[in-house]
Amino acid sequence: MCGIAALIEPGRRFDKALLEAMGEDMRHRGPDAAGVLEEEGVGLVFRRLSILDPTPRADQPMSDPDNNATLIFNGEIYNFRELRRVLEERGVAFRTTGDAEVILHGYLTWGESILDRLEGMFAFVIWDRRKNQVLAARDPFGIKPLYLMQKGAMVALASEMRPLQRLGPCEPDPNALAELLTFGWAAGGLSNLKGIERVPGGTVFTISLADGSVRRRRFCDPLDTLGSPRETTFKEAEETAHDALRSSIKAHLVSDVGYTIQLSGGVDSSLITAMASDIAREKLVTFGIRLEDDRHDEGPWRDMVVERYDVDHREIALSGEDFASAFARAVRHMEGPSPHMGCVLLMLLCDEIRKVSKVVLTGEGGDEFFGGYLRYGEWRKWRDQERLSGWLPASLLPARWPFLGVKRLDGREATHYASVYHDFPAMHRLFPGLVPAPGHRGDVSRRFTDFRDRLLAVDQSCYLESLLVRQDKMAMAASVESRVPFVHLPLARVVNRLPHKVRVPGGVTKPLLKAIGERYLPRALLDRRKVGLTLPYKDWLLREDSLGRFLSDLAAPNSCLGSYTDRNRLSAAVDAFRRGDQTGLPDLVRLVNVETWLRSLSTPADSPVPEVV
């Protein structure tokens, strides 16, 4: 897990001081080592968090002995040992024991087809001197971030946007802002900033140093595994999914520096803890968050797992004051509004994890692949509301049950809005110029006809990426590598081929995963109500010692969001919230989140990112 950046432009020499400054922007991603390569047409920047082969011999930029190619790489390749054996049989001699050199020699041996062999999370850049071109790629699910800027004849790539902002000022993208206000996450290639693209997962670029031409292609689209289920019984599906999940967790335990587990008390992280304990057959270290508000604390569920598996469990107590004190730092590291406000707690948890480990496994992805959200239990209701919403004019429907859901959708696709729990029509009324278009969500949803396929497609390509980027950036803020065993292409190929009647039948959530869980976990934990880091945000907004300190920014004369709406209406919404009249108000927590990010953009590009205090 590291930070990378690359500048490419035929005939140009890049200032080494600029390259080193870009590396310093990403020091938190790799405090163990740094490296820069500067040649005509190419500048490569690397910051290392050493996990596999932590010796200096595995530092990057890494070149082969004949200097045919040079690599910078962020991520982990979980099948690197199998690939190494194949390459060794072909006569390749290795100098390191890690995965980076396997990518380098794999590329020199197989070319771009190395991408079809890699299993893991990655973003990398290879400077190929033989072909006079640069190749850059991002893993199929986009677990590891990669951003692209094209400025004149120059192509720039980086793990974060901050290094790219040194190349010129960037403004908020209104298209992204519309999605941020409604969904909390700008999907697809929207990076939040104009002029910077978030490279889609499974994409590879080749940039010619002869003429500067840029070619891109999608080498892998995980959604191709959806839509063609194979018939099987529930028991057969359970066995197949269990074996695939166990294999994924085993693969994710590879590390030369150990690992820990984020144990929330939910089904997904509890199952990872249980299966990892069984696979490793050693005492694991787990971390959890203890909240001051008993309504949201998941301690009793964590205790069930801790007692059953005798793990070395450690907890940190967090309050509304802790949250507020770390909020601005989390937003700055996210390089956008926190897509899920629990980001702040994850960052603080990783601050503690870093004291004992560089690696943590998390449960992200279980809900998106096994149907863990309430919308999967109620998918028929959402489908029917979408149909009715397309037929009945919302203006003619009364604002009461059973018409509320149909009226709320107002002709929109339910697969986009099933994950939106706030009053988004109120948000649209306050910001009529920032109503999102279907965008990337519409593109992926329209690829399928079955409603459940559409729902899974939007979740796996849009909602999931918000969780993956959250995990990456909040963990890397503390120099910790976050791994997600549920988001693994071999596992997805198995699970996405299972019939809906087995995986997402409706009425219940995650039936298949809970059946697997019965082998490892108490039934009471499996049947519990999902919490998922929900917090008393509205209570905290009313307290000046908590999030309330940010509320005044919305109504201030220099409010950034005020420039996108009627400032008087925005101030009136804040006043009404403080009086306790929250009827018909937009989500003030979301507005504070977006306002804090917009204000962070005025921080100079060369200002250091806030670190652990």
C-alpha positions as CSV (number, residue, x, y, z in Angstrom):
1,M,0.0,0.0,0.0
2,C,1.6,3.2,-1.1
3,G,1.2,6.5,-2.9
4,I,2.1,7.0,-6.6
5,A,2.2,9.8,-9.1
6,A,3.3,10.2,-12.7
7,L,3.8,13.0,-15.1
8,I,4.1,12.2,-18.8
9,E,4.8,14.5,-21.7
10,P,7.0,13.9,-24.8
11,G,10.2,15.8,-24.7
12,R,9.7,17.5,-21.4
13,R,11.9,17.4,-18.3
14,F,10.1,17.7,-15.1
15,D,11.4,19.7,-12.2
16,K,12.6,17.2,-9.5
17,A,11.5,19.6,-6.8
18,L,8.0,19.4,-8.1
19,L,8.1,15.6,-8.1
20,E,9.4,15.5,-4.6
21,A,6.7,18.0,-3.4
22,M,4.1,15.7,-4.9
23,G,5.6,12.9,-3.0
24,E,5.4,14.9,0.2
25,D,1.7,15.4,-0.4
26,M,1.3,11.7,-0.1
27,R,3.7,11.0,2.8
28,H,0.8,9.6,4.9
29,R,0.3,7.0,2.3
30,G,3.9,5.8,2.5
31,P,6.1,7.0,5.4
32,D,8.6,4.1,5.1
33,A,10.4,5.1,2.0
34,A,10.3,7.6,-1.0
35,G,11.6,7.5,-4.5
36,V,11.6,9.7,-7.6
37,L,12.6,9.0,-11.2
38,E,13.0,11.8,-13.7
39,E,13.8,11.1,-17.4
40,E,12.9,12.9,-20.6
41,G,9.2,12.7,-20.9
42,V,8.5,10.9,-17.7
43,G,8.5,11.7,-14.0
44,L,7.6,9.0,-11.4
45,V,6.9,9.6,-7.7
46,F,6.6,6.9,-5.0
47,R,5.9,6.8,-1.3
48,R,6.1,3.3,0.3
49,L,4.2,1.6,3.1
50,S,6.2,-1.6,3.3
51,I,4.0,-4.7,3.7
52,L,5.5,-7.5,1.5
53,D,9.3,-7.7,1.5
54,P,9.7,-4.7,3.7
55,T,13.5,-4.5,2.9
56,P,15.0,-1.6,0.9
57,R,15.6,-3.9,-2.0
58,A,11.8,-3.8,-2.7
59,D,11.7,0.0,-2.8
60,Q,10.3,1.8,-5.8
61,P,10.5,3.1,-8.5
62,M,11.6,-0.5,-9.4
63,S,13.4,-1.4,-12.6
64,D,14.4,-4.7,-14.1
65,P,18.1,-5.5,-14.4
66,D,18.2,-4.5,-18.1
67,N,16.4,-1.3,-17.4
68,N,13.7,-2.1,-19.9
69,A,10.9,-0.9,-17.7
70,T,10.3,0.9,-14.4
71,L,7.3,0.4,-12.1
72,I,5.5,2.3,-9.4
73,F,2.7,0.3,-7.7
74,N,0.1,0.9,-5.0
75,G,-1.8,-2.1,-3.6
76,E,-1.4,-5.9,-3.0
77,I,-1.5,-8.8,-5.4
78,Y,-2.8,-11.8,-3.5
79,N,-1.9,-14.5,-6.1
80,F,1.7,-13.1,-6.6
81,R,3.3,-16.3,-5.4
82,E,1.5,-18.4,-8.0
83,L,2.5,-16.0,-10.7
84,R,6.0,-15.9,-9.5
85,R,6.3,-19.7,-9.8
86,V,5.1,-19.5,-13.4
87,L,7.6,-16.8,-14.2
88,E,10.5,-18.7,-12.5
89,E,9.7,-21.7,-14.6
90,R,10.2,-19.4,-17.6
91,G,13.6,-18.4,-16.4
92,V,12.9,-15.2,-14.6
93,A,15.2,-14.5,-11.6
94,F,13.8,-12.4,-8.8
95,R,15.7,-10.1,-6.4
96,T,12.8,-9.6,-4.0
97,T,10.2,-11.7,-2.3
98,G,7.3,-9.2,-2.7
99,D,4.5,-8.7,-5.3
100,A,5.8,-5.5,-7.1
101,E,8.6,-7.3,-8.9
102,V,6.1,-10.0,-10.0
103,I,4.0,-7.2,-11.8
104,L,7.1,-5.8,-13.4
105,H,8.4,-9.1,-14.8
106,G,4.9,-10.3,-15.5
107,Y,4.4,-7.2,-17.7
108,L,7.8,-7.8,-19.4
109,T,6.8,-11.4,-20.1
110,W,3.1,-11.1,-21.0
111,G,2.6,-7.4,-21.8
112,E,-0.8,-6.0,-21.0
113,S,-2.3,-9.5,-20.6
114,I,-0.7,-9.5,-17.1
115,L,-3.8,-7.6,-16.1
116,D,-5.9,-10.7,-16.8
117,R,-3.8,-12.7,-14.3
118,L,-3.7,-10.3,-11.3
119,E,-5.9,-11.0,-8.4
120,G,-5.9,-8.2,-5.8
121,M,-6.1,-4.4,-5.5
122,F,-3.8,-2.2,-7.4
123,A,-3.1,1.0,-9.2
124,F,0.3,1.1,-11.1
125,V,2.3,2.9,-13.7
126,I,5.0,1.2,-15.9
127,W,7.5,3.2,-18.0
128,D,8.3,0.9,-20.9
129,R,11.5,2.1,-22.6
130,R,11.3,-0.7,-25.2
131,K,8.0,0.5,-26.5
132,N,8.5,4.2,-25.6
133,Q,5.2,4.3,-23.8
134,V,3.7,4.5,-20.3
135,L,1.1,2.0,-19.1
136,A,-1.2,2.8,-16.2
137,A,-4.0,0.6,-14.8
138,R,-6.5,0.4,-11.9
139,D,-7.9,-2.8,-10.4
140,P,-11.4,-4.0,-11.6
141,F,-13.3,-2.8,-8.5
142,G,-11.4,0.4,-8.0
143,I,-10.2,-0.6,-4.6
144,K,-7.1,1.5,-5.0
145,P,-7.6,5.1,-6.1
146,L,-6.2,6.6,-9.2
147,Y,-6.8,10.1,-10.6
148,L,-6.1,11.5,-14.1
149,M,-5.5,15.0,-15.3
150,Q,-4.7,16.0,-18.9
151,K,-3.3,19.5,-19.2
152,G,-2.2,20.4,-22.7
153,A,0.2,17.8,-23.9
154,M,0.8,16.5,-20.3
155,V,-0.9,13.5,-18.7
156,A,-0.7,13.3,-14.9
157,L,-1.8,10.4,-12.7
158,A,-1.8,10.1,-8.9
159,S,-3.2,8.2,-5.9
160,E,-4.8,11.4,-4.6
161,M,-5.9,14.7,-6.1
162,R,-3.7,16.9,-4.0
163,P,-0.5,16.3,-6.0
164,L,-2.4,17.1,-9.2
165,Q,-3.6,20.4,-7.8
166,R,0.0,21.6,-7.9
167,L,-0.3,21.6,-11.7
168,G,-3.0,24.3,-11.6
169,P,-6.0,25.4,-9.6
170,C,-9.1,23.2,-9.7
171,E,-12.7,24.3,-9.0
172,P,-15.6,22.2,-7.7
173,D,-17.5,20.4,-10.4
174,P,-21.2,21.3,-10.3
175,N,-22.1,17.9,-11.7
176,A,-20.3,16.2,-8.8
177,L,-21.7,18.7,-6.3
178,A,-25.2,17.8,-7.4
179,E,-24.5,14.1,-6.7
180,L,-22.8,14.9,-3.4
181,L,-25.8,16.8,-2.1
182,T,-28.2,14.0,-3.0
183,F,-26.3,10.8,-2.8
184,G,-23.2,11.7,-0.8
185,W,-21.0,10.3,-3.5
186,A,-20.2,11.4,-7.1
187,A,-20.1,8.3,-9.1
188,G,-18.2,7.2,-12.2
189,G,-15.4,9.4,-13.4
190,L,-16.5,12.4,-11.3
191,S,-13.7,13.3,-8.9
192,N,-15.4,16.3,-7.3
193,L,-13.1,18.7,-9.1
194,K,-13.2,20.0,-12.7
195,G,-10.3,18.9,-14.8
196,I,-9.6,15.7,-12.7
197,E,-11.1,12.4,-13.6
198,R,-11.3,9.4,-11.2
199,V,-10.1,6.6,-13.4
200,P,-12.8,3.9,-13.6
201,G,-11.9,0.5,-12.1
202,G,-10.7,-2.1,-14.6
203,T,-9.3,0.6,-16.9
204,V,-5.8,0.6,-18.6
205,F,-4.1,3.6,-20.3
206,T,-1.2,3.6,-22.7
207,I,0.5,7.0,-23.3
208,S,2.9,7.2,-26.2
209,L,6.1,9.1,-25.6
210,A,6.5,9.3,-29.4
211,D,3.4,11.4,-30.2
212,G,1.7,11.9,-26.8
213,S,-1.4,9.9,-27.9
214,V,-3.5,8.4,-25.1
215,R,-5.3,5.1,-25.5
216,R,-7.7,3.7,-22.9
217,R,-9.7,0.4,-22.7
218,R,-11.7,-1.4,-20.1
219,F,-9.8,-4.7,-19.4
220,C,-12.3,-5.9,-16.8
221,D,-15.8,-4.9,-15.9
222,P,-17.1,-6.8,-12.8
223,L,-20.7,-6.1,-13.8
224,D,-20.2,-8.6,-16.7
225,T,-20.6,-11.3,-14.0
226,L,-24.2,-10.1,-13.4
227,G,-27.3,-11.0,-15.3
228,S,-26.7,-14.7,-16.3
229,P,-27.3,-16.7,-13.1
230,R,-26.8,-20.4,-13.1
231,E,-29.4,-22.7,-11.5
232,T,-28.4,-24.3,-8.2
233,T,-30.0,-25.3,-4.9
234,F,-29.6,-23.2,-1.8
235,K,-27.4,-25.8,-0.2
236,E,-25.1,-26.0,-3.3
237,A,-24.9,-22.2,-3.4
238,E,-24.0,-22.1,0.3
239,E,-21.1,-24.5,-0.2
240,T,-19.8,-22.8,-3.3
241,A,-20.0,-19.3,-1.7
242,H,-18.5,-20.5,1.5
243,D,-15.5,-22.0,-0.2
244,A,-15.0,-18.9,-2.4
245,L,-15.2,-16.6,0.7
246,R,-12.9,-18.7,2.7
247,S,-10.3,-18.7,-0.2
248,S,-10.6,-14.9,-0.4
249,I,-10.0,-14.4,3.3
250,K,-7.1,-16.8,3.3
251,A,-5.5,-14.8,0.4
252,H,-6.0,-11.5,2.2
253,L,-4.0,-12.7,5.2
254,V,-0.7,-12.6,3.3
255,S,1.6,-10.1,5.0
256,D,5.2,-9.9,6.1
257,V,4.2,-7.4,8.9
258,G,1.1,-9.0,10.3
259,Y,-2.5,-7.8,10.2
260,T,-5.5,-6.8,12.4
261,I,-9.3,-6.8,11.8
262,Q,-11.9,-4.1,12.2
263,L,-14.6,-5.7,14.3
264,S,-17.7,-3.7,14.3
265,G,-20.1,-6.3,15.6
266,G,-21.9,-6.6,12.3
267,V,-22.3,-9.9,10.4
268,D,-19.6,-9.2,7.8
269,S,-16.7,-8.2,10.0
270,S,-17.7,-10.9,12.6
271,L,-17.6,-13.5,9.9
272,I,-14.2,-12.4,8.7
273,T,-12.9,-12.5,12.2
274,A,-14.3,-16.0,12.7
275,M,-13.0,-17.4,9.4
276,A,-9.6,-15.8,9.8
277,S,-9.3,-17.2,13.3
278,D,-10.0,-20.6,11.9
279,I,-7.6,-20.3,9.0
280,A,-4.7,-18.7,10.8
281,R,-5.1,-20.8,14.0
282,E,-3.5,-18.1,16.0
283,K,-4.8,-15.3,18.3
284,L,-5.9,-12.4,16.2
285,V,-5.9,-8.7,17.2
286,T,-9.2,-6.9,16.5
287,F,-10.2,-3.3,17.0
288,G,-13.6,-1.8,17.6
289,I,-15.2,1.6,18.5
290,R,-17.1,2.1,21.7
291,L,-19.6,4.9,21.5
292,E,-20.9,7.1,24.4
293,D,-24.5,6.7,23.1
294,D,-25.8,3.2,24.0
295,R,-28.4,3.4,21.2
296,H,-25.6,3.1,18.6
297,D,-22.9,1.1,20.3
298,E,-22.5,-2.4,19.0
299,G,-20.4,-3.7,21.9
300,P,-22.7,-6.5,23.0
301,W,-22.4,-8.1,19.5
302,R,-18.6,-7.7,19.4
303,D,-18.4,-9.4,22.8
304,M,-20.1,-12.5,21.3
305,V,-17.3,-12.9,18.7
306,V,-14.5,-12.0,21.1
307,E,-15.6,-14.6,23.6
308,R,-16.1,-17.3,21.1
309,Y,-12.8,-16.9,19.3
310,D,-10.6,-15.6,22.1
311,V,-9.2,-12.7,20.1
312,D,-7.1,-9.9,21.5
313,H,-9.7,-7.3,21.2
314,R,-9.1,-3.6,21.7
315,E,-11.5,-0.7,21.8
316,I,-11.4,3.0,21.7
317,A,-14.0,5.2,23.2
318,L,-15.2,8.0,21.0
319,S,-17.6,10.9,21.7
320,G,-19.3,13.7,19.8
321,E,-16.4,16.0,20.8
322,D,-13.8,13.5,19.4
323,F,-15.8,13.3,16.2
324,A,-16.0,17.1,15.7
325,S,-12.3,17.6,16.5
326,A,-11.3,15.1,13.8
327,F,-14.0,16.1,11.2
328,A,-12.1,18.6,9.2
329,R,-9.0,16.4,9.1
330,A,-11.1,13.5,7.7
331,V,-12.7,15.7,5.0
332,R,-9.3,16.9,3.9
333,H,-8.0,13.4,3.6
334,M,-11.2,12.3,1.8
335,E,-10.6,15.2,-0.7
336,G,-14.4,15.6,-0.7
337,P,-17.3,15.4,1.7
338,S,-17.3,12.3,3.8
339,P,-19.5,9.9,1.8
340,H,-20.5,8.2,5.0
341,M,-20.0,10.2,8.2
342,G,-18.7,7.2,9.9
343,C,-15.5,7.9,8.0
344,V,-14.3,10.1,10.8
345,L,-14.6,7.2,13.3
346,L,-12.8,4.9,10.9
347,M,-9.9,7.3,10.7
348,L,-9.6,7.6,14.4
349,L,-9.8,3.9,14.8
350,C,-6.9,3.5,12.3
351,D,-4.9,6.0,14.3
352,E,-5.0,3.4,17.1
353,I,-4.5,0.4,14.8
354,R,-1.3,2.0,13.4
355,K,0.3,1.7,16.8
356,V,0.4,-2.0,16.5
357,S,-0.1,-2.9,12.8
358,K,0.1,-1.5,9.2
359,V,-2.6,-3.8,7.9
360,V,-6.3,-4.2,8.7
361,L,-9.1,-6.4,7.2
362,T,-12.6,-4.9,7.0
363,G,-16.1,-6.2,6.1
364,E,-16.9,-3.8,3.3
365,G,-18.6,-5.4,0.3
366,G,-20.6,-8.0,2.1
367,D,-23.9,-6.1,1.7
368,E,-23.4,-5.3,-2.0
369,F,-22.7,-8.9,-3.0
370,F,-25.0,-10.8,-0.6
371,G,-27.9,-8.3,-0.4
372,G,-27.5,-6.9,3.0
373,Y,-29.4,-3.7,2.8
374,L,-33.1,-3.3,3.6
375,R,-33.8,-2.4,0.0
376,Y,-33.0,-6.0,-0.9
377,G,-35.6,-7.3,1.5
378,E,-38.1,-4.8,0.1
379,W,-37.1,-4.9,-3.6
380,R,-40.7,-5.6,-4.8
381,K,-41.9,-2.4,-3.1
382,W,-39.2,-0.4,-4.8
383,R,-39.9,-2.0,-8.1
384,D,-43.6,-1.3,-7.9
385,Q,-43.1,2.3,-6.7
386,E,-40.8,2.9,-9.6
387,R,-43.5,1.6,-12.1
388,L,-46.3,3.6,-10.5
389,S,-44.1,6.7,-10.4
390,G,-43.5,6.5,-14.1
391,W,-47.3,6.3,-14.7
392,L,-48.8,8.7,-12.1
393,P,-47.9,12.5,-12.0
394,A,-46.5,13.2,-8.6
395,S,-48.3,16.5,-8.3
396,L,-51.6,14.7,-8.4
397,L,-50.8,12.3,-5.5
398,P,-51.7,13.1,-1.9
399,A,-48.7,13.5,0.5
400,R,-49.8,10.6,2.7
401,W,-49.4,6.8,2.9
402,P,-49.5,4.7,0.7
403,F,-48.6,7.3,-1.9
404,L,-45.5,8.8,-0.2
405,G,-42.9,6.5,-1.8
406,V,-44.3,7.0,-5.3
407,K,-44.6,10.8,-4.9
408,R,-41.0,10.9,-3.6
409,L,-39.6,9.1,-6.6
410,D,-41.5,11.4,-9.0
411,G,-40.4,9.4,-12.1
412,R,-36.9,8.8,-10.9
413,E,-35.2,5.4,-11.0
414,A,-35.7,3.6,-7.7
415,T,-32.4,1.8,-8.1
416,H,-30.6,5.2,-7.7
417,Y,-32.6,6.4,-4.8
418,A,-33.2,3.3,-2.7
419,S,-30.0,4.1,-0.8
420,V,-30.9,7.7,-0.1
421,Y,-32.5,8.1,3.3
422,H,-32.7,11.9,3.7
423,D,-35.4,14.2,2.3
424,F,-33.8,14.7,-1.1
425,P,-36.8,16.6,-2.6
426,A,-36.2,19.2,0.1
427,M,-32.5,19.4,-0.9
428,H,-33.6,19.9,-4.5
429,R,-35.9,22.7,-3.6
430,L,-33.1,24.5,-1.8
431,F,-30.6,23.9,-4.6
432,P,-32.7,23.8,-7.8
433,G,-29.6,24.2,-9.9
434,L,-28.0,21.2,-8.4
435,V,-30.4,18.3,-9.1
436,P,-28.3,15.3,-10.3
437,A,-28.8,13.8,-13.7
438,P,-28.9,9.9,-14.0
439,G,-25.2,10.0,-14.9
440,H,-23.2,6.9,-14.2
441,R,-25.9,5.3,-12.0
442,G,-28.2,5.5,-15.0
443,D,-25.6,4.0,-17.3
444,V,-25.0,0.9,-15.2
445,S,-28.7,0.5,-14.3
446,R,-29.8,0.6,-17.9
447,R,-27.5,-2.3,-18.8
448,F,-30.0,-4.7,-17.1
449,T,-33.7,-5.4,-17.2
450,D,-34.3,-7.3,-14.0
451,F,-34.9,-5.0,-11.1
452,R,-32.6,-6.9,-8.7
453,D,-29.8,-6.9,-11.3
454,R,-30.2,-3.2,-11.7
455,L,-30.1,-2.7,-7.9
456,L,-27.0,-4.9,-7.5
457,A,-25.3,-3.1,-10.4
458,V,-25.8,0.4,-8.9
459,D,-24.7,-0.8,-5.5
460,Q,-21.6,-2.7,-6.8
461,S,-20.4,0.0,-9.1
462,C,-21.4,3.2,-7.3
463,Y,-22.3,2.7,-3.6
464,L,-19.5,0.2,-3.1
465,E,-16.8,2.5,-4.5
466,S,-17.8,5.1,-1.9
467,L,-17.1,2.6,0.8
468,L,-13.9,1.4,-0.8
469,V,-12.5,5.0,-1.2
470,R,-13.6,5.7,2.4
471,Q,-11.7,2.7,3.7
472,D,-8.6,3.5,1.6
473,K,-8.3,7.2,2.5
474,M,-9.3,7.0,6.1
475,A,-6.9,4.1,6.7
476,M,-4.1,5.8,4.7
477,A,-4.6,9.0,6.7
478,A,-3.1,6.9,9.5
479,S,-0.6,5.0,7.2
480,V,-2.6,1.8,7.4
481,E,-3.4,-0.6,4.6
482,S,-7.1,-1.5,4.5
483,R,-8.1,-4.9,2.8
484,V,-11.6,-6.0,1.8
485,P,-11.9,-9.8,1.4
486,F,-15.6,-9.5,0.3
487,V,-14.5,-7.4,-2.8
488,H,-12.4,-10.0,-4.6
489,L,-12.9,-10.8,-8.3
490,P,-12.8,-14.6,-7.9
491,L,-15.5,-14.3,-5.2
492,A,-17.6,-12.0,-7.3
493,R,-17.5,-14.4,-10.2
494,V,-19.0,-17.0,-7.9
495,V,-21.6,-14.9,-6.0
496,N,-22.9,-12.8,-8.9
497,R,-23.7,-16.0,-10.8
498,L,-26.0,-17.3,-8.1
499,P,-29.8,-17.1,-8.8
500,H,-31.8,-14.3,-7.1
501,K,-34.1,-16.8,-5.4
502,V,-31.0,-17.9,-3.4
503,R,-29.1,-14.6,-2.9
504,V,-31.8,-11.8,-2.9
505,P,-35.2,-13.5,-2.6
506,G,-36.9,-10.6,-0.8
507,G,-38.3,-10.4,2.7
508,V,-35.0,-11.2,4.3
509,T,-31.5,-9.7,3.9
510,K,-28.3,-11.7,3.3
511,P,-29.9,-15.2,3.6
512,L,-27.0,-16.9,2.0
513,L,-24.3,-15.2,4.0
514,K,-26.2,-15.8,7.2
515,A,-26.5,-19.5,6.4
516,I,-22.7,-19.5,6.0
517,G,-22.4,-17.6,9.3
518,E,-24.4,-20.3,11.2
519,R,-21.2,-22.4,11.0
520,Y,-19.2,-19.7,12.9
521,L,-21.5,-17.2,14.7
522,P,-24.3,-17.2,17.3
523,R,-27.8,-17.0,15.7
524,A,-28.6,-13.9,17.8
525,L,-25.8,-12.0,16.1
526,L,-26.9,-13.1,12.6
527,D,-30.5,-12.1,13.2
528,R,-29.7,-8.7,14.7
529,R,-30.8,-5.4,13.2
530,K,-28.2,-3.8,11.0
531,V,-26.7,-0.6,12.5
532,G,-23.6,0.3,10.4
533,L,-22.0,3.2,12.2
534,T,-25.2,5.2,12.6
535,L,-24.6,8.1,15.0
536,P,-26.6,10.8,16.7
537,Y,-25.6,13.4,14.2
538,K,-28.5,15.7,14.6
539,D,-28.0,15.8,18.4
540,W,-24.3,16.6,17.8
541,L,-25.3,19.5,15.4
542,L,-27.2,21.1,18.3
543,R,-24.1,21.0,20.5
544,E,-21.4,23.7,20.1
545,D,-18.8,21.4,21.6
546,S,-19.6,18.9,18.8
547,L,-20.7,19.3,15.2
548,G,-22.6,22.4,16.1
549,R,-19.4,24.4,15.7
550,F,-19.6,23.9,11.9
551,L,-23.3,24.8,11.6
552,S,-22.7,28.5,11.7
553,D,-20.6,28.2,8.5
554,L,-23.7,27.5,6.5
555,A,-25.4,30.7,7.5
556,A,-22.3,32.9,7.4
557,P,-21.9,35.6,4.7
558,N,-19.0,33.7,3.2
559,S,-20.8,30.4,3.1
560,C,-19.6,28.4,0.1
561,L,-22.9,26.7,-0.4
562,G,-24.6,30.1,-0.2
563,S,-23.3,30.9,-3.7
564,Y,-25.4,28.0,-5.1
565,T,-28.7,29.0,-3.6
566,D,-30.7,31.9,-1.9
567,R,-28.6,32.7,1.1
568,N,-31.6,33.8,3.1
569,R,-33.3,30.4,2.6
570,L,-30.2,28.6,3.7
571,S,-29.9,30.8,6.8
572,A,-33.6,30.2,7.5
573,A,-33.1,26.4,7.3
574,V,-30.3,26.7,9.9
575,D,-32.5,28.8,12.2
576,A,-35.4,26.4,11.9
577,F,-33.1,23.5,12.7
578,R,-31.8,25.2,15.8
579,R,-35.4,25.9,17.0
580,G,-36.2,22.3,16.7
581,D,-38.5,22.7,13.6
582,Q,-37.0,20.1,11.2
583,T,-40.1,19.5,9.1
584,G,-39.3,19.8,5.4
585,L,-35.7,20.7,5.9
586,P,-32.8,19.3,3.8
587,D,-30.2,17.2,5.6
588,L,-28.2,19.8,7.6
589,V,-25.5,17.2,8.4
590,R,-25.0,16.6,4.7
591,L,-24.8,20.4,4.1
592,V,-22.2,20.9,6.9
593,N,-20.2,18.0,5.3
594,V,-20.2,19.6,1.9
595,E,-19.6,23.1,3.2
596,T,-16.6,21.9,5.2
597,W,-15.1,20.3,2.0
598,L,-15.7,23.4,-0.1
599,R,-13.9,25.6,2.5
600,S,-11.0,23.1,2.5
601,L,-10.4,23.9,-1.1
602,S,-9.1,27.3,-0.2
603,T,-6.1,25.7,1.6
604,P,-3.0,26.2,-0.5
605,A,-1.9,23.1,-2.4
606,D,1.5,23.1,-0.6
607,S,-0.1,23.2,2.8
608,P,0.6,20.0,4.7
609,V,-2.2,17.5,5.2
610,P,-3.3,17.4,8.9
611,E,-1.7,14.4,10.5
612,V,-2.4,12.5,13.7
613,V,-2.5,14.7,16.8
